[in-house]
Amino acid sequence: MGRDRHHASGPSGPGRVAHWVPTLLVLALVAAAFASYRLDLGPRYLPWLSVDPQAEPAAIAPPAGVALPDWAQPGPVSQVVPPAQRGHVDPAAVAAALAPGLADKDLGRHVVAAVGDLGGDGAAWTYGEGAVIPASTTKLLTSTAALETLGPDARFETRVVTGATPRDLVLVGGGDPYLASRPLTPEEVETTYPERADVVTLARDVAATLAPGQRVRVQYDDGLFTGPSNNPRWRADYVPDDIVSPITALWVDRGASPTGYGYSDDPSATAAGTFVAALRGAGVKVAGSPTRTTAPAGATEVAAVSSAPVADIVEHVLEVSDNEGAEVLARHVGIAVSGLGSFEGGSAAVLDTLRGLGIDTGSDVIHDGSGLSRLNRVSATTLLQVLQTAAGPAHPDLRPVLTGLPVAGFTGSLAYRFDQGSPEGPGHVRAKTGTLSNVHSLAGVTTDREGTPMAFVVAVDRAKEEDKLDAQQAVDRLAGDLAGCRCSVG
């Protein structure tokens, strides 16, 4: 059920209401812009700030005076890939290259950083002490654990099964983060990533199995996930103010309200209602409204639709910093590791999985999969090791953690950043962003001017609120400085 807020009309009449509408609209846009900046939510609330990585692969025009050659079909890989670089990170060179940027007071009183060989297993150079509030860089941990425990090819099924009586159908949520309320148009299929399953297709498949004129009753089961749908370690206003959806195993359109504004208070019920409407649209007679239930053990499957593979989901979650998608992945990790599909179960399972990969998580603490909790604490070296592990030859299934990283100045949450600082940054830095109030971080990969690949982390969590944009740009400049330095030896 979506949020309907009713307001009594005042004595001043419709003219006065109309007078206030433009002002309220401006205030709403300003509030959305602030929330979008504060929580990496630009593409959701401000769609004109998003970049479609297929339709708009280059968000930055070439510099004045530069003529780009016509596109030519590339030759075989063996002819275009240069020999592998054999250099290693030079700690002294990194320290010298980053020293001016680290002196920027806009970064605040707590700055941590780490740089290491992309093919290494730890930091060659570190700066600062202690763990930081990781914000959305937490999604690197969640994504790595999801790929390791579930596998890159795993898919999540939304099923319809038989119920307790012959007339009952039960819609069973399988935790598909991108289950849609309708099929994509042919044009949308060309530009949408990852692929989407939808309840209209599911309803049509169910209708094809029923006898003409058969009357059914629909129930729904969202019991795959357990525990509260609103994380008690989040700020109290996040769910009520539509910063993030309640997390359930059954939703459509990432928990969106059917009104088109904000999120549904009960995404599972909304999804079931959407499915019932689709059944009726397919000619099925449905009695009443859907009710929540638990599907009978051994129920016969009537029809099912499958999500995109986990690898594709991970890439999208990282590129656009999808909070809801990350939370669903964490719940699946919890189920795979301990059978507990809750916030607590998922968080514990993510850290357990990282330790199983040989990553030293030290005293790290996380309470969610998205990084919205300000109680999370993760060290720069943990983030660095996650990137190195994902790049290592021993774990090819983890590679989507790297391929999902936004490209500085071009894609995802980095599309409109890196417009200042070293010109080597745009296109050369790929990194996961992390943004909350007073928190700004980047964790990703780049190459120095010698072509040596490096993993890096730069994070601050005590920047002054009035310096937020300056702090973000200072973090971007540090990553750009790393891309522009000669920071390797051998």
C-alpha positions in Angstrom: 0.0 0.0 0.0 1.5 3.3 -1.0 1.5 6.4 1.1 -1.5 8.7 0.6 -1.1 11.9 2.4 -4.4 14.0 2.7 -4.4 17.6 3.5 -7.5 19.6 4.5 -8.1 22.6 2.3 -7.7 26.0 3.9 -10.1 28.9 3.8 -8.1 30.8 1.3 -9.5 28.7 -1.6 -8.0 27.2 -4.7 -6.3 30.3 -5.8 -4.0 30.4 -2.8 -3.3 26.6 -3.3 -2.3 27.3 -6.9 0.0 30.1 -5.7 1.9 27.7 -3.4 2.3 24.9 -6.0 5.4 26.2 -7.8 7.1 27.0 -4.4 6.3 23.5 -3.1 7.6 21.9 -6.3 10.9 23.8 -6.1 11.3 22.8 -2.4 10.6 19.2 -3.3 13.2 19.3 -6.1 15.7 20.9 -3.8 15.0 18.2 -1.1 15.4 15.4 -3.7 18.7 16.9 -4.9 20.0 17.0 -1.4 19.0 13.4 -0.7 20.4 12.3 -4.0 23.8 13.9 -3.3 23.9 12.7 0.3 23.1 9.1 -0.4 24.4 8.4 -4.0 20.8 8.5 -5.3 21.2 10.8 -8.2 20.0 8.5 -11.0 16.8 7.6 -9.0 15.5 11.0 -8.0 17.3 13.2 -10.7 17.1 11.1 -13.8 18.7 13.8 -15.9 21.9 13.3 -14.0 22.1 9.6 -15.0 24.0 8.3 -17.9 22.9 5.2 -19.8 26.2 3.3 -20.3 24.9 1.9 -23.6 23.2 5.0 -25.1 25.7 7.5 -23.7 29.1 5.8 -23.4 31.0 9.1 -23.2 29.6 11.8 -21.1 32.6 14.1 -21.6 33.2 15.9 -24.9 36.8 15.7 -26.2 39.0 18.8 -25.3 38.9 21.7 -27.7 41.2 21.2 -30.7 41.3 17.4 -30.4 40.0 15.6 -33.5 38.9 12.0 -32.8 39.5 9.5 -35.5 36.7 7.6 -37.2 35.6 4.4 -35.5 37.4 1.3 -36.9 36.8 -2.3 -36.2 39.4 -3.5 -33.7 41.8 -6.2 -34.6 42.3 -9.5 -32.8 43.0 -9.1 -29.1 46.5 -10.4 -29.5 47.3 -7.4 -31.7 45.9 -4.6 -29.6 46.7 -5.6 -26.0 50.1 -4.4 -24.9 52.5 -6.7 -23.0 51.6 -7.1 -19.3 53.2 -4.5 -17.1 55.6 -6.0 -14.5 56.0 -2.9 -12.3 55.0 -2.7 -8.7 53.7 0.2 -6.6 56.5 2.4 -5.2 55.3 3.6 -1.7 57.6 6.6 -1.7 56.4 7.7 -5.1 52.7 7.3 -4.0 53.4 9.3 -0.9 55.0 12.1 -2.9 52.2 12.2 -5.5 49.4 12.3 -2.9 51.0 14.5 -0.3 49.7 17.8 -1.7 46.1 16.5 -2.0 46.1 15.0 1.4 46.9 18.4 2.9 43.6 19.7 1.7 41.7 20.8 4.8 38.4 20.2 3.1 38.9 16.5 3.7 38.3 17.0 7.4 39.9 15.5 10.5 39.8 11.8 9.6 41.4 10.6 6.3 42.5 7.1 5.5 44.0 5.8 2.3 45.6 2.7 0.9 47.3 1.7 -2.3 48.6 -1.6 -3.5 49.4 -3.7 -6.5 46.1 -4.8 -8.2 47.6 -8.3 -8.3 48.9 -8.1 -4.8 47.5 -9.2 -1.4 47.7 -6.1 0.7 48.7 -2.5 0.9 52.1 -1.2 -0.3 51.3 2.3 1.2 48.8 3.5 3.7 47.8 6.8 5.3 45.8 7.5 8.4 44.6 5.2 11.1 41.4 3.4 12.1 38.3 2.2 10.3 35.9 4.6 8.6 32.2 4.8 7.9 32.3 3.1 4.5 29.0 4.3 3.1 28.3 2.7 -0.3 31.7 1.2 -0.6 30.1 -1.5 1.6 28.5 -2.7 -1.6 31.9 -4.0 -2.6 31.9 -6.4 0.3 28.3 -7.4 -0.3 28.9 -8.0 -4.0 32.0 -10.1 -3.5 30.2 -12.3 -0.9 27.2 -12.7 -3.2 29.4 -13.9 -6.1 31.4 -16.2 -3.9 28.4 -17.9 -2.1 25.8 -17.9 -4.9 28.0 -18.0 -8.0 27.8 -15.6 -10.9 25.3 -17.6 -12.9 22.7 -18.1 -10.1 19.3 -16.7 -10.7 16.3 -15.9 -8.4 13.0 -17.4 -9.3 9.6 -15.9 -8.6 7.1 -18.8 -8.7 3.4 -19.5 -8.6 2.5 -22.8 -6.9 -0.6 -24.6 -5.9 -2.2 -23.7 -2.6 -4.1 -25.5 0.1 -7.2 -26.0 -2.1 -7.6 -26.6 -5.8 -8.7 -23.0 -6.4 -5.7 -21.5 -4.5 -2.6 -20.1 -6.2 0.3 -18.9 -4.2 2.8 -16.3 -5.5 6.1 -17.1 -3.9 8.8 -14.4 -3.8 12.3 -15.5 -4.6 14.1 -12.3 -3.8 14.5 -11.0 -7.3 15.7 -7.4 -6.8 14.6 -6.3 -10.3 11.3 -8.1 -10.7 9.2 -5.7 -12.8 5.5 -4.8 -12.9 5.3 -5.1 -16.7 7.4 -6.4 -19.6 9.9 -4.2 -21.2 9.1 -2.7 -24.6 11.4 -3.8 -27.5 13.1 -0.4 -27.3 13.7 -0.8 -23.5 15.1 -4.2 -24.0 17.9 -2.7 -26.1 19.0 -0.3 -23.4 18.1 -1.9 -20.1 20.7 -3.8 -18.0 20.4 -6.2 -16.4 17.4 -8.1 -18.0 14.1 -8.1 -16.1 11.6 -10.7 -15.2 8.0 -9.4 -14.8 4.7 -10.4 -13.2 2.7 -9.8 -16.4 4.6 -12.6 -18.2 4.2 -14.8 -15.1 0.5 -14.2 -15.0 0.1 -15.0 -18.7 2.1 -18.3 -18.2 -0.2 -19.1 -15.3 -3.3 -18.3 -17.3 -2.2 -20.7 -20.0 -2.4 -23.6 -17.6 -5.9 -22.9 -16.3 -9.2 -24.2 -17.7 -11.4 -21.7 -19.4 -13.5 -19.8 -16.9 -11.7 -21.3 -13.9 -12.0 -19.1 -10.8 -9.0 -18.8 -8.6 -8.0 -17.2 -5.3 -4.5 -15.7 -5.0 -2.3 -15.7 -1.9 1.4 -14.7 -1.6 4.4 -15.9 0.3 7.3 -13.5 1.1 8.8 -15.7 3.8 12.2 -16.2 2.2 13.5 -13.2 4.1 13.2 -13.0 7.8 13.5 -10.3 10.5 12.4 -6.7 10.1 12.0 -5.1 6.7 13.4 -1.8 8.1 16.9 -2.0 9.4 17.0 -0.8 13.1 20.6 0.3 12.5 19.5 2.9 9.9 18.4 6.4 10.6 14.7 6.3 11.7 13.6 8.5 8.7 15.1 6.4 5.9 12.1 4.2 5.3 9.3 6.6 6.3 10.8 9.3 4.1 11.3 7.0 1.1 15.0 7.1 1.1 15.0 3.3 0.9 12.3 0.7 0.4 11.3 -1.9 3.1 13.3 -5.0 2.2 11.2 -8.0 1.3 11.6 -11.1 -0.8 8.7 -10.2 -3.1 8.3 -6.8 -4.7 8.0 -5.2 -8.1 10.0 -2.2 -9.4 12.3 -2.3 -6.4 9.4 -1.7 -4.0 8.0 1.3 -5.7 4.6 2.6 -4.7 1.9 2.1 -7.4 1.1 5.8 -7.1 4.4 6.5 -8.9 5.8 8.4 -5.9 8.2 7.0 -3.4 8.0 3.4 -2.0 5.2 1.2 -1.0 4.7 0.7 2.8 4.1 -3.1 2.0 6.0 -4.0 -1.2 4.9 -7.6 -1.0 1.2 -6.8 -0.9 1.7 -4.3 -3.7 3.5 -7.0 -5.8 0.7 -9.5 -5.2 -1.9 -6.9 -6.2 0.0 -6.1 -9.4 0.1 -9.9 -10.2 -3.7 -10.2 -9.6 -4.3 -7.3 -11.9 -2.1 -9.0 -14.5 -4.1 -12.3 -14.1 -7.3 -10.5 -14.6 -5.8 -8.8 -17.7 -5.0 -12.2 -19.0 -8.7 -13.2 -18.7 -8.5 -15.1 -15.3 -11.3 -14.7 -12.8 -9.8 -13.9 -9.5 -11.8 -13.8 -6.3 -11.2 -11.0 -3.8 -7.8 -9.5 -2.9 -4.6 -11.4 -2.3 -3.7 -12.5 1.2 -0.4 -13.4 2.8 0.3 -17.1 3.5 3.0 -19.8 3.6 3.1 -22.0 0.6 2.3 -25.6 1.4 5.3 -28.0 1.5 5.7 -29.9 -1.7 3.3 -27.6 -3.6 3.3 -28.1 -7.4 4.8 -25.3 -9.4 2.4 -23.8 -11.9 4.8 -21.3 -13.5 8.0 -19.3 -12.8 10.1 -16.5 -14.1 13.8 -16.0 -13.4 16.0 -13.0 -12.6 19.1 -11.9 -14.4 22.2 -13.8 -13.3 23.9 -12.6 -10.1 27.0 -11.4 -12.1 24.8 -8.9 -14.0 22.9 -7.9 -10.8 26.2 -7.2 -9.1 27.5 -5.0 -11.9 24.3 -2.9 -11.9 24.3 -2.6 -8.1 27.9 -1.3 -8.1 27.5 1.0 -11.1 24.4 2.9 -10.0 24.9 2.3 -6.2 21.5 0.5 -5.8 20.8 0.3 -2.1 17.8 -2.0 -2.5 19.6 -4.4 -4.8 22.5 -4.6 -2.4 20.2 -5.3 0.6 18.6 -8.2 -1.3 22.0 -9.6 -2.3 23.1 -9.5 1.4 19.9 -11.4 2.5 20.7 -14.1 -0.1 24.2 -14.4 1.2 22.8 -14.9 4.7 20.5 -17.7 3.5 23.4 -19.4 1.7 25.8 -19.2 4.6 23.6 -19.7 7.7 20.0 -20.0 6.5 19.2 -16.5 8.0 17.8 -14.1 5.4 17.8 -11.1 7.7 19.8 -7.9 8.1 21.8 -9.5 10.9 22.2 -12.8 9.1 23.3 -11.2 5.9 25.8 -8.9 7.5 27.4 -11.6 9.4 27.5 -13.9 6.4 29.2 -11.2 4.2 32.1 -10.9 6.7 32.3 -14.6 7.2 32.6 -15.1 3.4 35.3 -12.5 3.1 37.3 -14.1 5.8 36.9 -17.4 3.9 38.5 -15.8 0.9 41.5 -14.9 3.0 40.6 -11.2 3.5 41.6 -9.9 6.9 38.5 -8.1 8.1 40.1 -7.3 11.5 37.5 -5.5 13.7 35.3 -4.4 10.8 31.6 -4.2 11.6 28.7 -4.0 9.2 25.0 -3.9 9.8 23.6 -3.9 6.2 24.5 -4.7 2.6 24.2 -1.2 1.2 26.2 1.0 3.5 23.3 3.2 4.7 24.1 2.5 8.3 26.4 5.0 10.0 27.3 2.4 12.5 29.3 0.4 9.9 33.1 0.5 10.3 35.4 -0.9 7.7 39.2 -0.4 7.2 40.8 0.9 4.1 42.9 -2.3 3.9 39.8 -4.5 3.9 38.4 -2.6 0.9 41.8 -2.8 -0.8 42.0 -6.6 -0.3 38.5 -7.1 -1.6 39.5 -5.4 -4.9 42.7 -7.4 -5.1 40.9 -10.6 -4.4 38.4 -9.9 -7.1 41.2 -9.2 -9.6 43.3 -12.3 -8.7 43.6 -15.3 -10.9 42.4 -17.6 -8.1 38.9 -16.1 -8.2 37.7 -15.5 -11.7 34.0 -15.7 -10.6 34.6 -12.4 -8.6 35.5 -10.4 -11.7 32.1 -8.6 -11.9 33.2 -6.6 -8.8 35.7 -4.9 -11.1 33.7 -4.7 -14.3 30.8 -3.2 -12.4 32.9 -0.2 -11.1 31.8 3.1 -12.5 34.2 4.8 -14.9 35.3 8.3 -13.7 33.6 11.0 -15.7 31.7 8.5 -17.9 29.3 6.0 -16.2 27.1 5.4 -13.2 27.7 7.3 -10.0 30.9 8.8 -11.4 29.4 10.1 -14.6 29.4 13.8 -13.6 32.5 13.8 -11.4 36.2 14.2 -12.0 35.7 17.4 -13.9 38.5 19.0 -11.8 42.0 17.9 -10.9 44.4 15.7 -12.9 43.3 15.2 -16.5 44.4 11.6 -16.1 41.5 10.8 -13.9 38.5 10.7 -16.3 38.5 7.3 -18.1 41.4 6.0 -16.1 39.9 5.6 -12.7 37.2 3.1 -11.9 35.8 3.2 -8.4 32.9 2.6 -6.1 31.6 5.8 -4.6 30.6 6.1 -0.9 28.6 9.2 0.2 26.7 10.0 3.4 26.6 13.2 5.3 30.3 14.1 6.2 31.4 10.9 4.4 33.1 10.7 1.0 35.0 7.7 -0.3 36.3 6.0 -3.4 37.6 2.5 -3.7 38.7 1.2 -7.0 41.4 0.6 -9.6 43.6 2.7 -11.9 46.9 2.6 -13.7 49.8 5.0 -13.2 51.5 6.7 -16.1 53.8 3.6 -16.6 50.7 1.4 -17.0 51.1 -0.4 -13.7 47.6 -1.4 -12.4 46.8 -0.4 -8.8 44.0 -0.8 -6.3 43.3 2.2 -4.1 41.1 3.4 -1.3 40.6 7.0 -0.2 38.0 7.7 2.5 37.0 10.5 4.8 34.2 10.5 7.4 34.5 13.7 9.3 34.3 16.3 6.5 32.4 19.4 7.5 28.9 19.6 6.1 29.5 23.0 4.6 32.5 21.6 2.8 30.7 18.5 1.3 31.2 19.3 -2.4 34.8 20.5 -1.8 35.5 17.3 0.1 34.1 15.1 -2.6 36.2 16.9 -5.2 39.3 16.6 -3.1 38.8 12.8 -2.9 38.3 12.8 -6.7 41.5 14.8 -7.2 43.5 12.3 -5.1 42.4 9.4 -7.3 43.2 11.5 -10.3 46.7 12.3 -8.9 47.3 8.6 -8.5 46.3 7.9 -12.1 48.6 10.7 -13.2 51.7 9.8 -11.2 54.7 7.6 -12.0 54.2 5.5 -8.9 55.8 2.2 -9.9 59.2 0.6 -10.0 60.6 -2.5 -11.6 
